[in-house]
Amino acid sequence: MTWSSLKGRAATLARTPRLLLAQKLLRRVPLRPVDVGKLCFLRLNGVPRVPRALLRGRALVRFATVDDLGRLAQLHDKTPLFRARFAAGDRCLVALVQGRVIGYEWFSDNAVHHETAWGYQIAIPDGLIYAYDAYIDPPYRNTGVWLRFKAHLAEWMAARGKRGVLTFVDYGNWPSLRTHLRFGFEPTETVLALRIVGLRLFRRARAVGTAAWSYLLWLAMHPSPVHIHHAARVLHAAAAVAHR
């Protein structure tokens, strides 16, 4: 490793939030006896609005059924999990190109959703839809599939009097967070998750506002020592507000 590459790696580590550094280190340990993460919850008030001009691409979007488990497995082989979701009454939108599933997103309007990665119980307010586990095959990303999911969901919500969408993004997934904020989602709360063997601990806090998140995302895309200093000040102020 050259001195230049070593300096570059050190600079990258210096810019990485401490929580993400801890997460990377813990996930290198075999069997992951300890893990940590943060769930950033967002809410869209109202039915999703997608202008027709943005509905590009050739994917066909529809609701899936149990008969589509085979097609879903070709993209992600999670048949037992997906079958259990259908049995629980959750709904799945799929995007198809030439009959092949190239993306999906799950939705629930039950009172409570049991999140599988951390075991966190998510209360779904009356009238809202919880959107989760969206995946799009890499060659089809940024081709309008996610917007088609939202447009199809909007029709279903309007027909049933639903008035909003709840979701969460993992802390550190900046592209997804940026996409949701641009679409109109607003931060509601964050949940710090800690798993130690079989023990799971959660700590809830009020989320920073949309403006603060947008500023932090901009800083993540334009790193420099001065920007990092400003980011630290923003996070310090946001933490003080969240814990009042």
N, C-alpha and C positions, 0 to 999 in steps of 0.2 A: 504494500500500500504506500503510495507516494505521500509526501508531506502535504501537497495540495488537496488530495482526496481526503486525508485525515482531517485537515482544517474544515473542509466542506461538511464532513460527517459531524464534527464537533459543533459547527454552526447550526446544523439541522437539529441536533439534540437540544441545543440551547433554545431553539424556537418552539420545540414541542412542549405542550402543556404537561405538567407533572403527572396528572392523572393518566394521560395516554402513555407516558414513559413507564409508569408503574404497571399499567395494563400489558404493555409489550413484554416487560420482564417477567411478569407472573405467567403469561401465556407460553413462555418458553419452558416452563417447568413441566415435566411429564405428568400426565393425568390431570393437570390443573387443579390441585387441591385448594388453591385460593385464586379468586378472580375478583376484579373490580370493574365497574362501568358506571355510566351515567345515562339515564333516559331523559331526553328532552321532549316534553309533551307539547303538542301544538294543536290549535283548534281553528277550524274554518267556520265562521258564522255565516249561515245561509247555504243554499244549494250551490255546488260548484258551477262556475260560469266559464265556458270555453267558447270563444268566438269560432264560428265555422271556418274562418280563414286559417285558423291554427290547426285544424284537423287534417294534417297531411299524412302521407304514408299509405300503404296498401293493406295494412293489417285489418282483419275483421275481428271485432270485439263483441263478445256475448258472455252471458252467464254460463258457467260450467255446471255439469251434473256429475253424479257418481260414475256415469258412463265415460267420462273424460279422464278418469284416473290413469288410464294407460298412456294417453297423450301427455298428461302432466308429468308422469314418471320419466318420459323421454327427455324432459328438460331438467327435472329434479326428482330423483327417486325417493320420495317421501310418502309413499302410498299409505302406510298405516296412519301417519299423522294427518294426511289430507282426508282420509276416510273418516277419521274421528271428528275432524272439523265439519264435514258435511253432516255427520250424525248429530252434532251439537246445534245444527241449524245455521252455521255460518255460510256465507255466500262467497263465490270465487268468480272473478272476471278473468277471462282468458283472451289473449290476442293470438290470432292464427294467421299464418301465411302459407298458402298452398296446403291447408289442412294440418299443418304442424304448429303446435303451441310454441310461441316464441316469447311469451311473457304472461304473468298472472299477478293478481292482487286480491287479497282476502279482505272480507268485511264482516262485521258482526253488529247486530243490534240487540244482543242479549243484555241483561242488566249488568253482568260482570263477565269480563274476558280473562281467562287464565293464560298469561303470557308464558310461553314455553322456555325461552332461553334463560330467564332468571327466576321464573316461578312467581312473578309479581301479579297480583290480582288488580285488574284495571276496572274501575267502576265507569260504566258508560251512562252518561246522563240521558234522561228520557228525551226522545226526539232526535238523538244524535246517532251517527253511524261511526263505528270504530274501524279505521282502515289500517291494515297491517300486512307484513310479509309480502311486499311487492318485489317482483324480480322480473327483469327483462334480459333476454339473451344479449350478450355484449355487442354482436354485430348490428342489433336493432335499437340500441340505445341512442337517444337524441334524434329519434325519427318520428316523434309524436305519439308513441304508444301510450306513455303515461297520461298524456292529455286526453287521449281517446278513452282511457279507463275512467277519468274524471267526468267526461261528457256523458258516458253511458250510465255512470252512477247517478249523475244529476237527474236524468230522466226517471230512474227508479225512485229516487228520493222524492221528487216532485209529486209523483203519483201516489206516494204514501204519506205525504205530509211531514217528511223529515226536514230538520232545520239546521243541520250542521254536521261537520266531520271532525272526529278526534283521531289523533295519531301520535306516534313518537318517533324520533330519530335518535340513533346512537350518537352520543357526544364524540366528535371527531370526524363524523361523516359530513364534512363541509359541503360537498356538492348537493347531497340530498337536502340538507338544511336550507341551503341557498334557494333551491328549487321550490321548496314549500313556502318560504317567506315571500318569494316573488309572486307565487300564485295567490297569496292572500292569507295564509295561515298565520296565526299569532301565537307566540309562546304563552303557556299557561303555568307550567311548573316543571321542575326538574326533580328526578329521583336518583339519588346515589345508591347504587346496588353493590353489596359486598357478599360474596359467597365463600364460606370457609368449610370445606368438605361438604357436609350435609346441611350446615346452618346457613340461612339466608337472612341478611339484614338490609333494611331499606330506610333511607332518610329523605323526606320530602322537603322541598324548598320552593318558594316563589321564583318564577323564571324572570330573567332580565327581559326588558322590553324589546320590541322588534327593532327599534333604531339601534340599540346597543348590540344586538346580535348582528345586524347588518354591518355595523362598524367593525366588529371583531372578525367577521368573515373577510372584509376588505383587508384588514391587517394581516390575516392569514395568507392572503394572495399577494401582499406587498411587504414582505418581512424586511426589517432593518432594525438596528439597535434602538433608534428613536421610536419607531413604531411599536416595538416590543415594550418599551417603557410606557407608552401611552396605553397599550393593551393591558398592562398590569394595573394601571390606575383605573381603567374602566372596570376590570374584574373586581378590584378591591371595593369600588363604590357599589357595584351590583351586588356583591356578597353582603355588604352592610345593609342594603335595602332588603334583600331576601330574608335576612335573619332578624329583622325587626319584629 
